[in-house]
C-alpha cells in the first residue's frame, strides 16, 4: 500500500460518530496509509488533535447549533414531527457545509472522502467533484433493505411465518413512506442541494455511497437482511482518543456496575441518576459507576455506593465491570461484547431500541424495566445466567476475528489507485 493516498474523514463532533472514525484512521495510519485529515466542527478539535490528526474546521461558529440537533430537549423516538424538526435544523446548515467542503477540496484535493452517514451532503459534494466517496456507519440500522426486519419502529425483533413477513413488509413500506413524505416536505431545500430523488435507479439510497458503505460493526449482531452490495462489515471500532478522565475508585471486594446513557440524552440523565440511587440502596454490596458522558470531564461525586463521574473511558476500564446498564449506543454495546460484559439495556431514543432488540435476541443481556427492585433482580440474573455468559463468549470471539484496518486496506487496493 502506497503512503501517497490522501484521505479526508468528515464527521460530526459527537463521540458515537467521530470516535469510530478516529479509531479507523489511527489503525490505517499505523499500517502506513498516507495523509489523513479530519473535517469536523470546533467541538471535535480536541479529540482529533489528541489523536494526532490535522483538524479542518467546518461550520465555524455553529458548533452549538450542531450539538442542539442531537441533544434534543425531548425524546425524538418515532414521532414524525420531532424527526422532521431535526431534518429541518440539519438542512439549514447543509448549504454552508457544502460550500466549505467544496472550497477545502478545491484548494487541497483528497483521493478519497469517508463521510459519516449523518453528513451525506459532504459525500455528495465529493462525488460531484469527481472525488471518490465512501460512507462510514457505526450502525447499519438506518439502511433500508429489500427484506428482513426494519428498524426505527420501536425495536422490532424477527418473527417467522406469514405474519412476520407481512409485518416486516408493512414496516419497510412505512419507513419508505416517511422518507418520501420528508422529501416532499423539504423539496425546495433538497433541490437547492442538488438532491431531487432519495433513491437511485437500482433502489439504493442516494445519501449513502454507491461504492462502499463501511459498517463499523459485526454482521453476526444484526438481524438477517439482504444488505446493499456496497456494504462491508469491517468490525467494531471502540478505542477512543486519549482525553482527561477522572480517577475511578474501585473496591475489589464488591461487584461493580457501569451505568451510562452515552454522550446525548441530557433530558434523561437526571432522572436516571435518581433511579440508580434507589437501586444502589437496594444493593449495598454493589458499587455503581454512573458516567455523565461528558468526555474530558474529570468531575467526581461520591454518594455511598453510587459514584457519579463526568466520564468513564470504556476501552481502558470496561473489563473491570461485572455488568453494565446501558442506553444501547453502538460504542458501549460493542465495548461490552469485546470485553464479555453482560448488558442491562435501557433504550431511550434513535436506534437504541433496535440495538436493545438485538441484545435480547442474541442473549447478550436483558432489557431493563425502570423499576428499582426489578433492576436489582435483573442484575443478579445477568451474573448467574449461563446462557448469557455463553452468548457473550461466542460474540467476543467473533468480534476478535475482525480486522478493520486490513478490511479497508483491501478495499483501497481493489478500488483506489494507490500506486
N, C-alpha and C positions, 0 to 999 in steps of 0.2 A: 504494500500500500504506500503510495507516494505521500510525502508530507506536504505536498503543494496544494492539496484541496482546501478550499476556504468555505467554512460552514457558518451560517448565521442561524441562531436559535431565536425565536420570537415567542414570548410567553408573558402572561400577566404576572404580577408580583406575588400572587398567592402561593403559599408553601406547597399545596397539593398539585399545583401546575408547574411552578418554577423549579422546585427541588428535584423532581424526577429528571427533568431536562438537564439540570446541572450534574446530576449523578451520571447520566449517559455521556455528557460532554467530557467529564473527568475521565471516564473509562476510555473514551476514544482518544483523548489526549495521551493517556498512558500507553496506548497502543500505537502511537506515532502519527495520528492524524494531525494535519497542519493547523492553520489558524482557525480558531473558533471564537466567535463573539456572541454576546447576548444583547438582544434588544428588548427592554422592558421599561416599566415606569420607575420613578425615583424610589419607590418602596422596595425595589429589587436590587438596588445598588449594593447594599451591604452584603447580602448572600452571594451575589455574582462576584464581587471583588474579593471576598474572603475565599472563594473557590479558585481564585487566580485567573479569572477570565476578563477580557476587555468588556466594559459596560457602555452601551449606547442608549441614552435616554430617549424614550418615546413618550408622547403626550405630556410634555413638560407643563407643570403647573396643574395637572389634572389627576394626580395620583389619588387624592381623596375621592374624587368622583368615581374612579375605577374601583376603589375599595367599597364604595357605597353600593355598587351594583351587586356585589356578592354578600356583603354584610347588611342584609335587609333587616328592617325593624320588626318585620312579621314573617312568619313561615310562608314560603312560596308554595311548596308541595305541588299538587296538580291543579292548582287554582289558575285557570286561564287568564284572569285579569292580572294577577300578580306576575305571571310569566310574561305576559305582553308588556307590562310596565318595565320589566327587566330588559326585554328586547328593545324597547323604545330608548331606554337610557344607554344601552350598548350602541345602538345605531347612531346616537347623537355624537359619539366620539369617533366613529369609524372614518369620517371624511378626513379629520386631522391625521389619524393614524395612516391612512392610505397615502396622503401627501408626504408624510415624514419618512415612511419606509422607502417610497419611491425616490426621494431626494438622497437618502442614505445610500441606496443601491446604485443610483446613477453616479455618485461620487466614488463608491468603493464596492464593486460588484462581487458578490459571493458566487461560488459554484453551485451551492445547494442551500436552500432555506428550509428549516424544520420548524413549523409553526405549531404551537399548542392549538388544540381543537377549538378553544374558546376565542381565538383571534383569527378566524379564517380569512378575513379581508387581507391580511398580510400575505397569506399564501396565494390568494387570487391575484394580488398585485404582482407578486414574483412571477407567477405564471404568465401574466400579460406582458411582462418584461422579458420573457424568454429564459427565465431562471428556473432551474429545477426546484420543485416544491414537494416536500413530504409533510404529512400531518403526524404530530406526536399526541398520544392519547393515554392518559393514566387509566381510564376505564372505558371499555367499548360499549357500555350500556346504551350510550347515546346513539350508536349506529343503528340504522334501520336495516332489517334483513327480510328476505322473502318468506322465511319460515321461522318457527321457534317462538318462544315466549317473549313478548315485548316488554320493554322497561318503561319507567316513568309512569306507571299506573298503580303505584302503591305497593310494589313489591310482590308481583305475581310469581308463583312457583309453577313448574311444569305440571300439566295434567294430561293424562293419557286418554285415548279413546276419541270418539267423535265430538263429545262435548268439549274436550280440551282443545282439539284442533279448531273448532268453531269459535271458542272463546278467544284463542290466540289470534285468529284471523280478524275478528272484530276489534281486538285491541290494536293490532297493527294498523287497521284502517282508521281507528280513532286518532292514533299518533300522526298519521299522514294527513288526515283532515285538519288537525290542529295546525300543522306546519303550513298547509296550503292556505288556511284562513289567515295565518300570520303574514304570508306573502301578499295576500290581497290587502290586508290592513296596512302594511308598510310598503306598498308598491312604489310610491314616489321615492322613498329613502333608498330602497334596494336598487331601483333603476339608476339612481344617481351614483351608486357604487358599481354600476355595470353588472348587476345581478338581476336577470329577467326571469330565470327559472330556478327552482330549487333542485331539480333532478336532470341528469344527463339522459341522453337517448337510451343508454343501457340500464337506466333505473337507478344508478348510483347517485349519491348526494353531492351537489356541486361544491358544498362548503368543505369537503374533505378531499385530499389529494387523490387524483386518479392513478398515480404511480405507486405510492407507498403510504400506508397508514401503520405507523409503528405503535403497537399496543404495549404499554408498559405493565404487562401482567401475564397471567397464566391462562392458557386455553382451558386447562382442566377445571379451573374455578368457575368458568362461565357455563351457562346452560347451552345445550346443543342447539346450534343455529348454523345456517349456511352463510359464512362470512363473505364480505366483498373480496374479490380476487386480489385487491391491493393490500389486504390486511395481513400483518405479520405480528404474531405474539412473540416479543423478544424477552419477556421475563420481567419480574419486579425490579423496580429501581427505588430503593428505600434509604440510601445513605444521604443524609442532609449535610449542608455546609457547616463548617466549624464556627459556631456562634457562641457568645457567652451564655452560660446556663447556670442555674443555682446548684449549690451543693446539696444533693439529696441525702436525707437521713434514713438509715436502714437499721432494722432490728432483726438480726438473723434468727432470733428465737420465735419470730412471728411470721405469718404469711403476709405478703404484700400484694395489693391490688392496685393497678393503674386505672385511673378514670380520666378519660379525655373526650372532649367534643370537638377536637381539631382547632383550627385557627379561625373559623367563621362562627355562625350561630350566636352572636352576642346576646340575643333575646332569650336564649335558653340557659345560659351558664349560671346565672344567679340562682334560679330555681333548682338547677342540677346540684349545686353545692349544698343547698338546704336539704335536698333529698338524700344525698350521700352522707351528710351529717347524721341523719336519722339512722341510716344503715350502719354507720360506724358505731353508734351507741349500742346497736344490737349485736355487734361483732367485736367486742373489745380485744379479742385475741388476734385480730387482723388489722394491719395498718393500710390506710388508703392514701395514695398519692394522687391528688387532683391537679391536672395540668390546665391552666387557663388558655394555653395555646398561643401565648404572646411570645413569639420566637425572639430570643435575645434578652427576655425579661428575667431577671435573677431574683425577683421578689419571693419571699418565703413567709407563710402564715401557718403556724403550727397550732392545731386545735386538738389536743389529746392525740387520738389515733387517726385523725384526719389532717394530712399535710397538704396545704394548698400552695402550689408553685406557679410562678409565671410561665414556665415552660419546662418540658421534660424531653430530652433528646432520645427518641425511640431507638435509634440504631446502636447507641452505646450502653443503654440501660435496660432494654426490654427483657433481656434474658434473665434478669433477676426477679421478675414478677411472676407470681403464681397464677394470675388471671388478669384480664383487662376488661373493664367496662368501656365500650367504645361507641362512637356515633355511626361507624360504618364507612368512613372515608377510606379511599384506596390505600393511602400511605400506611395508616395504622393497621389495616386489615392484612396487608402483605407483610408488614413487620411482624405481626403476630404469627402468621403462617411460617415465616422463615425461622422464628425462634420457638415455635411449638407452644405458643401461649394460648390457652382456651379463651374464647371471647363471649362476653355477655353483651349483645349488640343492642343499642338504643337509638334507632334511626330517627332523625328529625326532619330532614329535608333533602331535596335533589335526588341523586341516585342512591342515597344511603339505604332506602327501603329495599332496593334491588340487591344491594350487597348483603343486607340482612337476610334476604330470602336465600341467597347462595350459601351463606354461612350455616344456616339451619339445614338446608337441603343436603349439604356435604358433611353434616355432623361435626363442624368445626367449633360449634358453640350453640348458645341458646339466644332467643330474642327476649329482651328484657320487658318485664311488666313494671311500670314505675310505682311499685308498692314495696316499702322497706322490708317487711317480713318475707315477701316473695323473692326479693333481690338476694337477701341473706341465704335463703334456701337454695336458690339457683346457683349462687357462687359455690356452695358446698357440693352441689351436683356436678358442677364443672370439674372440681378437683377429684371427684370419685368416679367419674364416668370412663369406663374402659373404651367404649366406642368413640368418644370424643378424642381421647388420647391416641387411639389407633388412627383415626382420620387425620389428626394433626401431624402425626409422624409420617403418614403417607404423603401428605401435601408438602411437608417440609422437605422430604427427599425429592419430590418432583420439582419444587422450586429451585433446588440446587442444580438441576440438570440444565437450567437456562444460563446462557452467557450473552447478555445484551450486547456487549461490545463486538463479540465475534459475529453475532447475527447481523448487526448493522454494517460491519466491515464487509461481510459477504454481499449484502445488498449494494453497497457502494461499488464493489468490484464489478458487479453484474450490470449496474445501471449508469453510474457516473464514470466518465473517463478521467481516471486519476493519474495517468502516466503522461 
